[in-house]
């Protein structure tokens, strides 16, 4: 059965650059949704629109009487429409490639359905009068969207046959020797990469508990908070951040120099973002959570998650160029494969 996209694909083709730009746009838009959601919360605009999908029971848009809070909340809703347009462009550009990009197409459609999920969770958040548990679910759904966007961005290079420098180096056996523990370096790198993503995910989750226990409820009315000790949750959050820092350092040390240059560069960038995020988190904790720092910390959270996924996807692709997924035996690799920044 022919679809409008298949009809277009028979008549038009786009270059690989178009899908990469579109995929990067979806990452930026996903981060923007997270940050603007934080702006809604710290400005107390969570119930600026008192209903969903309408802003009020009678109007789609806020009225002048609803003031700035209604405008902020409605602006966040409009950004969801812009995000849909960006995700739609990802799907179209992936479909119109002369060389098929199945991973990008799957990632684009995944983003579409997650946007729908996030919109519904946002509606439930309003209906439940900013229940902190639903607010946390709303943030996690937005983070899931960012995950799909980063995957799609990475796949836009991988499907085109460029990207990581997994195929560069001095020869297929350059990394095949075992490390001091007897484990192949590639196997150790894989394990550290998976552990880094897992602990960072736990860090993000515990961050939602700190937020749900803290003072920024999202509205000036008496909104219930999570029944956790904010100081204790914050300490656990900080310990997890320190663990992520240690794991990232261990991964960087374990990455071989031959064939893993792109992964090493991304690991260094991730460490820099993580340190900056830690500094913002520390300052906001000892200065009674000022709104500006809370928003910066939320932006940092999105950048940290983007960074750890970039590290993981790049390491995974580089490892696949060095060993068999089943045996760990080195595979032949082409010389001079292209890389991207």
PyMOL commands that set and color helices and strands:
alter all, ss='L'
color gray80, all
select helices_A, chain A and resi 4-11+16-42+64-95+102-127+132-158+185-213+230-254+261-286+291-320
alter helices_A, ss='H'
color red, helices_A
deselect
rebuild
show_as cartoon
